[in-house]
Amino acid sequence: MNTPPPSAPLAYPGSRQPHVLILFNEPVLPADHPDADSEHEILYTVEELEKEFVEAGVRHARAAVRHDPAVLLAAMEKFRPDVVFNLYEGLANDPGSEAHMAGLLEWLNVPFTGSPALTLSLCRNKHMAKQVLLGGGLPTPAFQVVDALPLPELRLDWPVMVKPAGQDASVGVDQGAVVTSLEQLEKRVAWVLANYGGPVLLEEFILGREFSVGVVEMPHLLPLPISEIHFPQEPMEGFWPIVTYDAKWKPESRDYNLTPPDYPAVMPDALRDRLWDIAMQAFRLVGARDYARVDFRVTADEQPYILEVNPNPDFSPVAGLSGCLGSLGVEHKDFAVHLVRQALTRSRGSARRPALAG
């Protein structure tokens, strides 16, 4: 696996210890907003990462940014970081800002962890990423895109999954997201447009098992042990076997308690190897870097479909990526330090101008 030893000091040309700036999105939603949990979780992740950096002896500072990029510029001027640990997930009222922030880091010519701006922009727009996957010969459910009502002619088989095309973290997905009639479809599309704007992704619902495959660069591309979301074996009235917002973020909810994760998943070796292969192809195809997660549905006859490719997935030490790393015996702290070291390695051998003139 070629993982750097946890005790190895961070190396940088010269004798000084490198300085890391933790960049993250300051939440904009009030705590009582229905979607606040997914956005406010970043505060916990930053606190835990800082504890890990203290334990590992990593010099660091933090920068919380909303809409004003001048905050980042001021932090760059003040701290002159050698690496930015990029935890910026985008703002709830401006999802595209995730890619914009990475683009600004690229413009400043400072090394940062995670995927580049182009990848983040592509994968944030689910319908565009699906076109790339199809163009690369990778399987994904049949889909259509709706920008406004009235509905276009439906070319999909029922049931149909309806979700915002530009959100992540299951925002905008609840038990009403799967529809079985044109009347339900029109109402659901109208609801998504009213609450999240367009475009709206319509996708054929795939009945089957749901798996997630973490893919990391260590430094060679490596698929992690696969996790599975378990659904009830028997049909339940008013319950579709999907990972809703509540299933991810509301521990007290029915959806959360009916969809426990399993690390690692139990499956035939041939299916595991196929999912690993497809996930690594998807990682390369979208231009991901450092770490990503590929979510699958697999039918009863073991036909896999990529639901999403998630560059820079949730970096919390209690999130799915951390669980998959743990299944491989890699501690979250060690992986965080590895990402910093990898970003430093990317900066070597190329002339770097100061992040800001001054």
N, C-alpha and C positions, 0 to 999 in steps of 0.2 A: 504493500500500500504506500510505502515511501512517505509516511507521516513524519514530520519533524519531531524530534524528541521534545516533550513538554518543557524540559529544563533548559533547552537551548535559548540563549538570549537573542532578542531581535537584533539582526545585523543590518548595518547601514554603512555605506562608504564613509570612511572617517572613523573617529573614535566616539562620537556622541551617540546617545541613545535616541532612536527616532521618536517623534511625537505624533500621536494619533488624535484626530478630531472625530468624535462621534456625532454624526449629523442625523437628525431625525425631524419628523414633522410634528410641530406643536399642535395638539388637537384643536379643532375649530368648533366641534359640536358640543352643546351643553351636555352635562352628565346624564340628563333625563331623556335625551334624544333616543329614539328606537335603535339607531345604528351606532350609538356612542361606544359600546363595548369594544367593537373591532378597532375603532380609531384610538381610544384611550389606552389600549393594551400596550402601545408602543412605549409608554412611560415606564411600565414594569420591565419591559425588555431592556431599556436603556439602563435602568438602575441595576439590573442583574449583570449586564455587560460590564458596567463600571466596577462592580465587585470583583468580577473575574479578572479585569485588567489590574486592579490593585493587587490581587493575589498573585498574578503573574509578573508583577513589577513593570507594567507597561505605562509609560507616561501618556496621559490623555487629558482631553478637555471635551466639553460638549457644546453643541450648538442646536438650539430648537428654532425652526424656521416655519413661518406660515407663508403668506403670499409675497412678502417683501424679500427679494433676493439680496438686498443690501445687508440683511442680517448675516447671511453666509459670507458675503464679501468682508464685512467687518470682522467676523471670526477668523477668516483666513488671514487677514492683515494682523490681527492680534496674536494668533497662536503659531502662524507659519508652519502648519502641520506637514509632516512628510507623507502621511497617509490619511485619507478620510475613510472612516468606517461608515459606509452609507446604509443607514436604516431609514432613509426617507421613503415613505410608502405612498406619498401623495396625499392631498387634502381631501376630506370627504366632499367638499363642494367644488373640488377641482381635481379629479382623479388623474388627469394628464400631467399634473405638476410633478409626479414621480419621475417621469422621463425628462421633464424640463430641468429638474435639479441635477440629474446625472449629466445632462448636456452641458449645464453650466460648469460642472466639475471638469468635464472634458475640455471645455474652452479655457479654463484656468490652468489646464495641463498639470493637475495634481493627481497622483495615483489614488484610486478608491476601490473599495471592495465591492463585489457583486457585478451584475451585468451592466453593459453599456447602455446609453440612452436609446439607441435604435431598437435593441431587444426589448427594453421595458415598454417603449411605445407600441411596438408590434403586439406583444402579448397582453397589454392592457386592453387592446381592441380585439376582443375574442374572435369576431367574425373575420378579421384580417389574418389573425394567426391561423385560423382553420383553413383559410385558402392556401397559406404557405405549407401547412401540413399536407394538404391534399396534393399540392404541386410536388411535394417531396415523396409522394407515394405512401404516406402514413395514414392509418385509418382514423377517422373521426366521424361522429354521427352526422347524418344529412341535416342541413340547416337552411334557413332563410333569414333575411334581415328586413326589419320593418323600421322605417324612419318616421312615419306618421300614419294616422288613420285617414281614410278607410283601409282595411286590410287588403293586401294583394291576394291573388289567387294562391291558395295553399297547395304546395307541392309535397307536403310531408305526410307520413302516416301517423295516425293517432296511437298513443298519447303524444302530446307535444309539450316540451319544456320551454318556459318563457322566462328570460332573465335579462337584466341590463347588460349590454354588450361591453360597457366600459368600466364596470365595477369589479372588485375582487372580494375575497373573504366571505363569500356567499351573501353579500349585501344585496337586498332585493329578492332573495329566494326564501320562500316559506312554503307551506303545504299547498297553497293556492297556485304555485308556480307550474304545476303539471295540470294540463287541461285536456278534455276529451271531446269538446264540441266547439263549433265556430262561435257560439254565443259566449262560452267561457273564454275562448281565445281573445275575442274582441275586448271583453271586460278586462282581462289581465294585461293586454298590451296597453290599453288606456291607463291602467293603474301605474304600470312601469313608466310610461311617458310622463305622467303627471308628477311622479315622485323622483325620477332619476333622469328624465330626458331620454332622447334617442342616441344611438340606434338601439333597437330591441332585438335580441337574438332569439329566434325560434329554432328549436332543435328536436329531432326525433328522440323520444325518451327510450333509453336502452335499459331493459330489465336485466339485472344480473348482479354480480359481485362488484364492489368498488375498491380499487387499490390505488395506492400512491407510491411512486418510485422516486426517491431522492437520488439525485446525481450530483457528484461533487468532483472537483479537480484536486487531486492529492499528491503531486501535481497532475498525474495522468488521470484521465476521465475514469470515474469509478461509480458504478451503481450501488446504492445502499440496500440493505435488507428491506424487503417490501412490506408495507403496512396495509391493513385492510380495515375498512369500516364495516362492522357487522350490523345487519338489519334483522328485524324479527322474521322468523321462518314462516309464520302464518300471516296472511293478509289481515290488516286492521282497518276498520272503517275510519275514513278521514286521515289516513296516513299513507303517504307515498314513500318508498325507500329511497330517499334522497338526503343529501347533507345540506340542511337548511341553515339559515343564519342562527337560529336558536340552537341547532345541533352543534355549532361551533363555539357559540359565545354565551349561552345561557345554561349554566349547570343545573339550575332548578327546573328546567323545562322538560316536557315529555320527549321532545325530539332528541335532546342531548342524552338522556338516559336510555333511549332505545337505539342509539347508534354508537356503541363503544368501539374504540380502535383496538387493533391487535398488532403487536410488534414482536417478532416478525410474523407475517401471514403464513398460513399453512396452505400449500398448493403443490401441484406436480412440478417436478424440476423443469420439464419442458416448457410449461407455461411461465414459470419464473424467468427462465433464460430468454424467452421471447419478449416478455415485458421489459426486461433489462435492455435488450437490444433496441427495441423501439424507443425506449426512453432516452437512451444515449443518442440515437439518431435525431430525435426531436430536440435535444439539448444543442447539438451541433447545428441543426437546421435553422433554429431561431437566433443563433449567435449568443447563447447564454454563456456566462462566465462565473467561475468560482463555485456556485451552487444553484440548484434549481429543483423543482418538484414537478413531476408529470403525473396527472390524475387520470385513471382509466376506469371504464366500465368493461366487464368481461361477461359475455353471454354464457348460457348453459353449455353451449358447444365450444366454449373457450375461444371465441372470437373477440379480440380486444379492440376497444375504441378509445382514442384519446379524448378526454373531456376538455382538459386545459393543460397548458404549459405555464408554470409559475416561476419566473425568474425572481430572485430575491424573495423567496417565501418567508413566512413568519419566522423570525430568528429567536423567538422566546425560548428559554431553556426547557419549557414545558410543551412546546409545539411539536408537530409531527416530525419535522426535520431532525430535531434534537433526539426524539425517540428512535428514529432510524439510525442515527449516528451511534446512539447508545447500544443498539442491537449489534453494532459492529465493534463495540468496545472503545469508541472514540468519545472522550468527554467534550462537552459543549465548550468549556473554557479552552481546551487545547485546539479545537477547531477554530475558535475566534482568533487565537494568536496565529494559527496557521494562515488564516485569511489575510491578516496584516502582513505577515512575512511574504506571502505570495504577491500582494500588491507592491511591496517594496522591491521584490524581484523584477516585477514588470517595469519599474522605473529605472532600473539599471541599464546601462548601455545606450541610453538615449539622452540627448541634451535636454535638461529641464530648466526652463526659465522660472524665476520666482513666481509664485502664485499671483502676486499683485506687485506692481511697481510701487516703490516707496522708499 
